[in-house]
Structure formats: structure tokens, C-alpha cells
Amino acid sequence: MKVSVIVVAYESASLLPACLDSALAQPETGELIVVDNASGDGSADLVARRYPATRLVRNTTNVGFPRAVNQGLAQAAFDHALLLNPDAVLGAGCLSRLLAFAATRPAAGILGPALLNPDGSRQPSWGRFPSLGQELMFQSFLFRLLPCRFPLGRRVHPLLRGTYARRQRVDWVTGAALLVSRPTWERTGGLPVDGFMYGEDLELCASAAVAGIETWYVPEAEAQHGLGIVSRREPERWIERYTRATLRYHARHSSPGVQVAVARSVIAGSRLRQVAWSVAGLWPPLRDEARSRLRGYEAGIAAAHEALRAARTT
């Protein structure tokens, strides 16, 4: 089998060569599709120059991650597509191992490999669907002490390392490297486009589950992932977008009571983080990051108040 590898690029010129080279090194890569979201750093020109066989989509504006992915899926020529972040690098044999498992499990429409940090340690890459308990753990920082089946940190909790060593059916896998079958994206309609970034992989897996399609974690396949290097350049934006993605998920899948509790938890947790970063910002090296984060938390609080109002009217 061959795979259509889809990469959404935005200000990713420094990351794309390693990412695309790793995809081309996989014998199962049938085509590369790069959707550039109006990068200003020459990402699209780099792809056109160094990878002339790539199907390149040049968007004139940044249409967001899910719309760009759906553009790629619309052009995919093969029956499996790999959604791959530009800060991810596929390990040797990654696609062959994913496809080998897919051949043995027809109900599995979404597969995720093990993701590794640059130092080789396992990175949280799958989880259970969000719950109020998980949100409370995150907002209270308890996730740093107790194991949680939702990936809230950047490293696998020591008590969960065994679960990351075995193949298993999961609720969702991260879109940093996600193999999806054509029947899956056709039945689900691809990624939901009412968000700009974050949470779309979760929503895709949730829609697939409703349709009876399985999601699996396949650790024998591996990829290295840089943990959102591009998006973390602007803390304000990713904090707001991640918060909105969380609230949007619960608006779709949770009861009004849970929506209210989640929104209140977001407000309390954001206020707590504002206090912490106001203190951290007194140190000159952290001043700019602190200012950006404080704006992000304020935007998240505003989004939570919107969610509260919406939940109370349902």
C-alpha cells in the first residue's frame, strides 16, 4: 500500500527538510502534499525548489490547520493519508509498521505511532476523551503529580510508561503523526473547521468512534516530535486556541452541568497562572513571555465566560 503524506506548513522553512526527507525515506510514501498557510519565511518556495515532485498548495491567507488538512485530504490519491506536523520526523519503518497493523485490523481507521522527544524519551501521544476530572487535574496542576490518561504534560508519567510500550485501542491519538484511512475521512467529513488550531485530532477521533471506527496506538512505529516548536513562539495565541478547543469539545460532547464546571475550572486555573506568570515576569529574561502568556490567559478567561453563557441557555 502507498500513503499520501500531508504536511501543513506555516513559518516552517527550518523544519521542513528533515520532516519531508524522513517521509520520502519511507518506501510506502506515494506522494507528498504540502499545504502552505501563507508563510512569510519562504516555506513554500523551499518546497517548490527542493521537492519539485511535491503537490504544493499555496494559500494566500492562513486558513488554519483543519481547513488546510482538509485541502490536502481532498487531493490525496491513495487510500491512507498520514497527517504529519512539520516539526515531526518519521523513524525508519514507521509507515510500513502502521500499514502492517492496519491490514490486520479492518475496523481501525486511525492509527498513531509512538512519539519521541528529541532525547529519545516517550512523549504523551494518546489519551482518553476529556472529562471534568481531567480538566480539574490540569487547572490545579495535579497532573504533574498524579498519572492521567489524558496527555497533559510533555513527558509520560513514570506510572504510565508501561502503557506506552504496548499496542492498544485508545480514544484518540495526536495529529502530529496520524494515519487515517479514506473511508474514515470520508465518513467523518475530515477535520472540523470551526476552530483554527488544536483539538481537531481529538474531534476527528470522536467522530470516528461515533461511526464505529477504531483508533489505535501502535508503538512499534515511531516518530520524533518537536512539541509544537512553531506554535510555542507565540504563547498568547496557543493558550487561547487550546482553551477554546477544550471548551468547544465539552460544548459538543458534555452535559450543560459539566460545561459550566469546566468553564469555571478554566477561569480559576487561568487566574492562578496569571498570578504565577506575573511574578515570573519580574525576571527580565521572562518578561516578554510572561506578557504574552498573561494576554493568552485573559483571552481564555473571556472564552470561558462565553461558554458559561452558552451552557446556561441550553
N, C-alpha and C positions, 0 to 999 in steps of 0.2 A: 504494500500500500504506500501511497505517497501522501504528503501533507502540505497544505498551504500554510506557510508561516506568516502571521500578520503582526507587524510592529507599528505601533502608533508613536510617532516622534514629535517631540516638542523641545526645542533648545537642547538637542541630544547629540550634537556632532561629535563630542568627545567620547561618547559611549557606543555609538552605532557600529563602528568597525568590529569591536570584539563581539558584540551581540550578533551581527549578521554573519561574521565569519564562522561563529560557532554553529549557526543554523545551516550554513552551506556545507559544513563538515559532516552533517548528518545525511547519510545516503537516502533517507526517506523524505528529505525536503524536495518537494516537487516544484515549488515556486516560492518566491519571496514577494510579499506585498507590504510596502511601507506607505503609511498614510501620515503625511506631514501636516501638523496643525499650525501652519503659518509661522514656522520657526524663523527667528531673526539671526540665527548663528550659522546659517549655511548648511543645515542638516540635509535639506532636500537636494541641494547641489552636490553635496558629498555623495549621497546615494546614487544620483544620476551619473556622476563621474566614475566612482569606484565599483559600482554594481549595476552596470548598464542593463543587465537582464532582468532586474527587479521591476515589478509593476509598481510604479510610483504615483501616488495621488497627492497632488499639491493643493491643499485647502488654502483659500485666500484669507480666511479668518480661523481662529481657534474655536472649533465647533465642540470641543470637549472630548473626553475619552470614549464614552459609549457610542456617540454618533460616528466617530472615526473608526471604531472597531466594526460597527455595522456596515460602514462603507467597504471595509476590507472583506467582510464576510460575503457581501453582495457580489464581489468579484472572484471569490475563491473557486478554483476549478476542481478541487478534489473533495473527497467525502469526509475528510477530517481537516480541521484547522487548529493550529497552535497559536493562541494569543500569547505574545511574548513582549515583556517590557524591554525598553532599550537598555536598562541597567541590569539585564539578566544575560547570563552566558550558559548555554546548554553544555552539559557534560557529555563525554563520549558515550554513544549508545542510548542516549536519552529517548529519542523518538522511537527507536526500534523496541525498547522495553515497554514503552507506553502502548504502542500498537500491538505488541505481542499479548499484553493483558487484555486489550480491547477485543481481540479476536476470540478470547475465551469467555468473555462476559458481554453478550449482546445487549443486555439492559443497561450497561454502563455507558452513558453518553457524555460524561465529563470526567476527565482524569487529571490529576495533578501530580507532578514529581516531587521528590524531596528538594527543598530549597536550602542552600548552604550559605552561611555568612562567608565573607572573604577569608576568615581564619579557618574555615572548614567545619565549624560547628553547625548544628542543625538550627534552622530558622523556623519559627511557627508559620505554618503554611496551610493549615486546615482547621476547621472547628465545627462546633455545633451551632445551630441557629441562635441568634441573640436572644437573651432573656433579661428580665428585670434584675435578676440576681447578678448576672454578668456585668450589667451596667453599673450596679451598685459597687461591685468589686473594683471596677475601673475608676469610677469617680472618687472612691475612698482610698485608692492606692493599695487595697488589699491584694490585688493581683500580683504585686511584687513579692508577696509572702506566701500566698496560697496558690496551688495549681488550679488553672481554669481551662476548660475545654474550648474557650474562645481565645484566639491569639491576641492577647493584649500587650505583650511585651515584644522585645526584639530577639529574645532567646527562649528556647524551650525550657520550661521549668524543670529542675532536676527530677522531680517525681513523675514527670510525664515523658521522660526521654525514651522509655521502653515503648510507648505508644507510637513514637515517631520512627521506630525501627521496623514496624510490621505493616504489611499491606492491609487496608481496611476500607470498608464503606464509611463515608463521612457525610455530614450535611453539606459542606461546601469546601472548596479549595480556592486559593488565591489566584487572581487573574495575572499575576506576574509571569506565570508559565502555566497555561491551562489548555488542555487538548479537548476539543469539543467536536462531536460528530454532526454531520449535516442534518440528519433528522432532528437532532436536539435544537440546533439554532433555528431550523425552520418551524418547529412546533412551538417554541417559546417566543419567536419573533426577534431573537438576538438579545442584545443588552437593552434595558430600559433607558430611555433618553431624557427623562425628566430631571436627571442630575448631571452635573458637569464632570465630576470625578469622585471616585471612592464609592464602594458598596455595590457596584454593578455586578461584580463577580458573585457576591452573595445573593443578589436578586436573581441572577441567571440560574444559580443552583436551586433556589427556592422555586422558581417557575418550573424547572425540570422535575423537581420532586413531586409537584402537583400533577405533572403529566406522567408520573410513574417511571421517570428516568433516574438512574442511579448515578451518584458521584462517588469516585474512589480516589484514595491516596495510594500512590504506587512508589514506595521509597527506593526500589531498585533503580529507578530512573532519577537522575539528579541534575540540578542546575544551580549555578551560583547567582545570588541576587544581591544587589547593592542597597536594598531597603529604601527605595524612593529617593535616591540622591537628587534627582532633578526637582521633585516636588518639595523637598525639605529646604530648598533655597529660600522659600517664602513661607515661613511658619503661619503667618496670618491667614493665607489662603487655604492651606491644607487643614488647619484646625477648623475653620468654618465649614469647609466642604465635608470633612469627616463627620463633624457634628450633625450637619444636615442629612448626611447619608444615614446615620444612626436613627435620627428622628423619622426620616422617610420610611425606613424599614418597619419600624414599630407602627407607624400610621397605617401601613398596609396589612400587617400580619398580627398585630396585638389588639387586645380589647381597649376600649377607651380608658378604663382604670389604669391599665399598665402604661398606656401612652402618657397619662398625666404623671404617674410616678417616675417614668423615665425622664420626662421633661424637667421635673423638679430636681431629679438627681443631676441632670446636666447643669442646671443653674447653680446648684450647690457646689458641684465639683469644679466648675469654671471659676466661681468666686474664690475657691480655695487655691486654685492655680494662679489666679491673678495676684493674690497676696504673696505667694511664693516667688513669682517672677518679678513683682515689684521690688522685693528685697534683692533678688539676684541681679536686677538691672542696676543696682548701685555700684556693681563692679564694672568698670569701663569696658572690658572685653565682651561682656554680655549685654551691654546697653541696647544695641540695635536689635538683637534677637528678642530681648525682653519686650521692647516696644511693639515689635511685630506680633509676638505672642499675645500680648495684652489686648491688642486690637482684635486678634482672632478669637480670643475667649469672649470678648464683648459681643462680637458678631454671633458667636454660638449661643450666648445667652438670649439675644434677640430672636434667634431661630427657635429656641426652646419656648419662649413666650408665645410665638406664633403657633407652635404645636399645642401648647396648653389651650389656647383659644379654640383651635380646631377640634381638639378632643372633647371639649366641653359642649360643643354644638352638635356632636354626633349622638 
